[in-house]
Amino acid sequence: MVGHQYMVGQRSDGSIIYQPVVEENIFDNPDWRNYDYQRDLQADSELQSLYPVGTEWLGE
């Protein structure tokens, strides 16, 4: 199919097999969709010492 990537392999009988390349989105699961980054910033003492160095927007 045009515009898709495939992995090409050869079987022991000499035939060639094309398998579509599937890229997994690591953020496409319930753990990441429901992740509250702002809550972690408030709760984690190591992250609280971070200060903006440029034009970051902190949402405050």
DSSP file (Angstrom, degrees, kcal/mol; ACC not computed):
  #  RESIDUE AA STRUCTURE BP1 BP2  ACC     N-H-->O    O-->H-N    N-H-->O    O-->H-N    TCO  KAPPA ALPHA  PHI   PSI    X-CA   Y-CA   Z-CA
    1    1 A M    >         0   0    0      0, 0.0     3,-1.4     0, 0.0     2,-0.1   0.000 360.0 360.0 360.0 137.1    0.0    0.0    0.0
    2    2 A V  T 3   +     0   0    0      1,-0.2     3,-0.1     3,-0.0     0, 0.0  -0.424 360.0  21.2 -67.8 135.2    1.4    3.4   -0.9
    3    3 A G  T 3  S+     0   0    0      1,-0.3     2,-0.3    -2,-0.1    -1,-0.2   0.473 100.2 106.4  87.9   2.8    2.5    5.5    2.1
    4    4 A H    <   -     0   0    0     -3,-1.4     2,-0.4    16,-0.0    -1,-0.3  -0.835  63.4-129.9-113.4 153.7    3.0    2.6    4.5
    5    5 A Q        -     0   0    0     -2,-0.3    16,-2.6    16,-0.3     2,-0.3  -0.808  23.7-170.5-102.9 144.1    6.2    1.0    5.7
    6    6 A Y  E     -A   20   0A   0     -2,-0.4     2,-0.4    14,-0.3    12,-0.0  -0.966  20.8-134.2-132.2 147.3    6.9   -2.7    5.6
    7    7 A M  E     -A   19   0A   0     12,-3.5    12,-2.8    -2,-0.3     2,-0.5  -0.858  25.9-146.5 -94.9 137.1    9.5   -5.1    7.0
    8    8 A V  E     +A   18   0A   0     -2,-0.4     2,-0.3    10,-0.2    10,-0.2  -0.892  23.2 168.8-109.8 133.0   10.7   -7.6    4.4
    9    9 A G  E     -A   17   0A   0      8,-2.6     8,-3.0    -2,-0.5     2,-0.5  -0.923  25.9-134.9-136.9 163.5   11.8  -11.0    5.4
   10   10 A Q  E     -A   16   0A   0     -2,-0.3     6,-0.2     6,-0.2     2,-0.1  -0.982  18.2-141.8-123.7 130.3   12.6  -14.3    3.6
   11   11 A R    >   -     0   0    0      4,-2.9     3,-2.0    -2,-0.5     6,-0.0  -0.326  32.2-101.3 -82.5 168.8   11.3  -17.6    4.7
   12   12 A S  T 3  S+     0   0    0      1,-0.3    -1,-0.1     2,-0.1    -2,-0.0   0.756 122.2  58.3 -63.9 -24.2   13.3  -20.9    4.6
   13   13 A D  T 3  S-     0   0    0      2,-0.1    -1,-0.3     1,-0.0     3,-0.1   0.423 121.6-105.9 -85.9   3.3   11.5  -21.9    1.4
   14   14 A G  S <  S+     0   0    0     -3,-2.0    -2,-0.1     1,-0.3     2,-0.1   0.306  75.8 136.2  93.6  -9.1   12.8  -18.8   -0.3
   15   15 A S        -     0   0    0     -5,-0.1    -4,-2.9     1,-0.1     2,-0.4  -0.388  51.0-128.3 -72.6 153.3    9.5  -16.9   -0.3
   16   16 A I  E     -A   10   0A   0     -6,-0.2     2,-0.4    -3,-0.1    -6,-0.2  -0.845  19.8-161.8-104.7 136.9    9.4  -13.3    0.6
   17   17 A I  E     -A    9   0A   0     -8,-3.0    -8,-2.6    -2,-0.4     2,-0.5  -0.968   4.9-156.6-122.6 135.2    7.1  -11.9    3.3
   18   18 A Y  E     -A    8   0A   0     -2,-0.4   -10,-0.2   -10,-0.2    -2,-0.0  -0.943  11.5-173.6-109.5 125.1    6.1   -8.3    3.8
   19   19 A Q  E     -A    7   0A   0    -12,-2.8   -12,-3.5    -2,-0.5     2,-0.0  -0.975  27.6-116.4-119.8 130.2    4.9   -7.3    7.3
   20   20 A P  E     -A    6   0A   0      0, 0.0     2,-0.6     0, 0.0   -14,-0.3  -0.369  28.0-121.2 -63.8 140.7    3.5   -3.8    8.0
   21   21 A V        -     0   0    0    -16,-2.6     2,-0.6    -2,-0.0   -16,-0.3  -0.738  27.6-163.3 -83.1 122.1    5.6   -1.8   10.5
   22   22 A V        -     0   0    0     -2,-0.6     2,-0.6     2,-0.0   -16,-0.0  -0.937   3.6-156.2-111.6 117.3    3.4   -0.9   13.4
   23   23 A E        -     0   0    0     -2,-0.6     2,-0.4     2,-0.0    -2,-0.0  -0.831  14.4-139.0 -95.1 123.0    4.7    1.9   15.6
   24   24 A E        -     0   0    0     -2,-0.6     2,-0.8     1,-0.0     3,-0.0  -0.652   6.0-138.6 -83.7 131.3    3.3    1.8   19.1
   25   25 A N    >   -     0   0    0     -2,-0.4     3,-1.8     1,-0.2    -1,-0.0  -0.812   9.4-157.9 -87.9 111.8    2.3    5.1   20.7
   26   26 A I  T 3  S+     0   0    0     -2,-0.8     6,-0.2     1,-0.3    -1,-0.2   0.709  90.9  55.3 -66.5 -18.3    3.5    4.8   24.3
   27   27 A F  T 3  S+     0   0    0      1,-0.2     2,-1.2     5,-0.1    -1,-0.3   0.442  81.7  93.5 -92.2   0.0    1.0    7.4   25.4
   28   28 A D    <   +     0   0    0     -3,-1.8    -1,-0.2     4,-0.1    -3,-0.1  -0.404  67.8  87.0 -93.6  59.0   -2.0    5.5   24.1
   29   29 A N  S >> S-     0   0    0     -2,-1.2     4,-2.3    -3,-0.1     3,-0.6  -0.973  88.2-106.1-147.8 159.2   -2.9    3.7   27.2
   30   30 A P  H 3> S+     0   0    0      0, 0.0     4,-1.8     0, 0.0     5,-0.1   0.819 114.1  60.9 -59.0 -33.5   -5.1    4.6   30.2
   31   31 A D  H 34 S+     0   0    0      1,-0.2    -4,-0.1     2,-0.2    -3,-0.0   0.918 113.2  35.7 -61.2 -43.3   -2.1    5.2   32.6
   32   32 A W  H X4 S+     0   0    0     -3,-0.6     3,-1.1     1,-0.2    -1,-0.2   0.855 113.4  57.1 -80.2 -35.4   -0.7    8.0   30.4
   33   33 A R  H 3< S+     0   0    0     -4,-2.3    -2,-0.2     1,-0.3    -1,-0.2   0.833 114.7  39.5 -64.3 -30.5   -4.1    9.4   29.3
   34   34 A N  T 3< S+     0   0    0     -4,-1.8    -1,-0.3    -5,-0.2     2,-0.2   0.286  86.5 128.9-100.6   9.1   -5.0    9.9   33.0
   35   35 A Y    <   -     0   0    0     -3,-1.1     2,-0.8    -5,-0.1    -3,-0.1  -0.465  47.8-152.0 -70.4 132.2   -1.6   11.1   34.1
   36   36 A D     >  +     0   0    0     -2,-0.2     4,-1.7     1,-0.2     5,-0.1  -0.825  17.1 176.8-108.6  92.5   -1.7   14.3   36.1
   37   37 A Y  H  > S+     0   0    0     -2,-0.8     4,-2.2     1,-0.2    -1,-0.2   0.886  79.1  56.0 -64.5 -40.2    1.7   16.0   35.6
   38   38 A Q  H  > S+     0   0    0      1,-0.2     4,-1.7     2,-0.2    -1,-0.2   0.885 105.4  52.4 -61.3 -39.1    0.7   19.1   37.6
   39   39 A R  H  > S+     0   0    0      1,-0.2     4,-2.1     2,-0.2    -1,-0.2   0.909 109.0  50.0 -63.1 -41.7   -0.1   16.9   40.6
   40   40 A D  H  X S+     0   0    0     -4,-1.7     4,-2.5     1,-0.2    -2,-0.2   0.867 105.9  56.2 -65.6 -35.8    3.3   15.3   40.4
   41   41 A L  H  < S+     0   0    0     -4,-2.2    -1,-0.2     1,-0.2    -2,-0.2   0.905 112.3  42.7 -61.1 -39.6    5.1   18.6   40.2
   42   42 A Q  H  < S+     0   0    0     -4,-1.7    -2,-0.2     1,-0.2    -1,-0.2   0.845 119.3  43.0 -73.9 -34.0    3.4   19.6   43.5
   43   43 A A  H  < S+     0   0    0     -4,-2.1     2,-0.7    -5,-0.1    -2,-0.2   0.770  97.9  76.8 -86.3 -27.8    4.0   16.3   45.2
   44   44 A D    >X  -     0   0    0     -4,-2.5     4,-1.1    -5,-0.2     3,-0.7  -0.767  61.7-160.3 -94.1 114.3    7.6   15.5   44.1
   45   45 A S  H 3> S+     0   0    0     -2,-0.7     4,-0.6     1,-0.2    -1,-0.2   0.792  90.3  59.5 -64.2 -28.9   10.1   17.6   46.1
   46   46 A E  H 34 S+     0   0    0      1,-0.2     3,-0.4     2,-0.2    -1,-0.2   0.843 107.4  46.1 -68.2 -32.0   12.8   17.0   43.4
   47   47 A L  H X4 S+     0   0    0     -3,-0.7     3,-1.4    -7,-0.2    -1,-0.2   0.715  98.8  70.2 -82.5 -20.5   10.7   18.7   40.8
   48   48 A Q  H 3< S+     0   0    0     -4,-1.1    -1,-0.2     1,-0.3    -2,-0.2   0.726  88.6  63.7 -70.6 -20.7    9.7   21.6   43.0
   49   49 A S  T 3< S+     0   0    0     -4,-0.6     2,-0.3    -3,-0.4    -1,-0.3   0.442  77.8 111.8 -83.7   2.2   13.2   23.1   42.8
   50   50 A L    <   -     0   0    0     -3,-1.4    -3,-0.0    -4,-0.0    -4,-0.0  -0.592  48.9-167.7 -78.8 135.0   12.9   23.6   39.1
   51   51 A Y        -     0   0    0     -2,-0.3    -2,-0.1     2,-0.0     2,-0.1  -0.941  27.9-103.4-121.6 144.3   12.8   27.2   37.9
   52   52 A P        -     0   0    0      0, 0.0     6,-0.0     0, 0.0     5,-0.0  -0.377  29.4-174.3 -64.3 143.3   11.9   28.6   34.5
   53   53 A V        -     0   0    0     -2,-0.1     2,-0.1     0, 0.0    -2,-0.0   0.426  67.6  -0.5-117.1  -3.6   14.9   29.7   32.5
   54   54 A G  S    S-     0   0    0      2,-0.0     0, 0.0     0, 0.0     0, 0.0  -0.213 117.5 -31.0-148.1-121.9   13.2   31.2   29.5
   55   55 A T  S    S+     0   0    0     -2,-0.1     2,-0.1     2,-0.1     0, 0.0  -0.056  76.1 149.2-108.3  31.4    9.7   31.7   28.2
   56   56 A E        -     0   0    0      1,-0.1     2,-0.6     2,-0.0    -2,-0.0  -0.386  41.1-138.9 -65.7 141.7    8.2   28.6   29.9
   57   57 A W        -     0   0    0      1,-0.1    -1,-0.1    -2,-0.1    -2,-0.1  -0.918  15.6-172.4-103.5 122.0    4.5   29.0   30.8
   58   58 A L        -     0   0    0     -2,-0.6    -1,-0.1    -6,-0.0    -2,-0.0   0.443  39.8-119.5 -95.8  -1.6    3.8   27.4   34.2
   59   59 A G              0   0    0      1,-0.1    -2,-0.1     0, 0.0     0, 0.0   0.702 360.0 360.0  75.5  19.6    0.0   27.8   34.0
   60   60 A E              0   0    0      0, 0.0    -1,-0.1     0, 0.0    -3,-0.0   0.409 360.0 360.0 -99.9 360.0   -0.2   30.0   37.1
